[in-house]
Amino acid sequence: MRALILAFSILAIIDSAHFAKAGLSSTPRETLAPADTAISANEATQETEGQIGLTKAKRRDVQRRLTRLGFDTKVNGTFDESTRAAIARWQEEYGYPTTGFLDATQHKALTDAAKQAGKSDRKDRRHPGGRARYSRGVGGPIGAIGGAVRGVGRGVGSAVGGLFRR
């Protein structure tokens, strides 16, 4: 047990060492805006979408990301009318010109927005106690000790219980 406590203490010291070197930053952090329309003043066209080089797999990824953000469309790898309409609705909500086509800036913004939505989805799936839904509990040596203690307790309980049975 002492070795375990010593190991955790050493890991805590090593982990906190980078804080001592870094110090506080005086530069402001960059905040993500829903869309930077100043950069994307030009409308996206079929040509700008072609410049991104979207393969069928990447088109499926765009469709999945749109669906994750609430702009439902079929995930089939082709940008049909329903996908174009979903892209246009996304563009309208994020302040881009609504063309139904993507450019590189919009593609990156869509990817980033879907990643943020995915992170918040994972947080929402957690139980109020802080553990993930499918968590196995404490692992490693502490979990092994707890499992061994439970096993011994069951064995002793059944042995003692057997003494009093008729």
Secondary structure, DSSP 8 states (H G I E B T S, - for coil): -HHHHHHHHHHHHHHHHHHHHH----S------S--TTTT-S---HHHHHHHT--HHHHHHHHHHHHHTT-----SSS--HHHHHHHHHHHHHTTS---S---HHHHHHHHHHHHHHHHHHHHHTS-TTSS-TT---S-HHHHHHHHHHHHHHHHHHHHHHHHT--
